[in-house]
């Protein structure tokens, strides 16, 4: 599986399969947070996902939220969501790519949104982590559906 994941084109750039696979893994990895799904998102939030064709900023935003909630409850040593975001940037928006700033800003905004809401790992923060996992699952499913067309 990982051999295919890191397949490159002849010019050394990430191949299409690799990009799709990494993004799908980054999103679906939110499911591995270890929290239960507590139902679908409210309709208003679900409609936000349909705002545009580019899911990458939304992925960045969700990964930023997940990163804050993860380090809040598990400590600063837990960098898995930041590491996923760095990998997405490496593959989809390397230095010099105009999309990079928007993706970094989305990640940072997601982080700040949760930072303003939670100062300690509480039941509410854990519920937010559950909702973030549900959002990540929805994004992963939408992304996967695009590539199956």
NORVENQUI-V486688 format. One line per field, one symbol per residue. psi: psi as a letter, one per 40 degrees, with the letter a starting at -180 (. if undefined). A space follows every 50 residues. Layout:
psi: ???
This chain:
psi: dddddeiiideeihidddddddddddddddeedfiihfiiiiddddddde didheddddddddddddddddddeieegedddddddddddddgihehddd dddddddddddddddedheigiddddddddddddddddddddddddee.
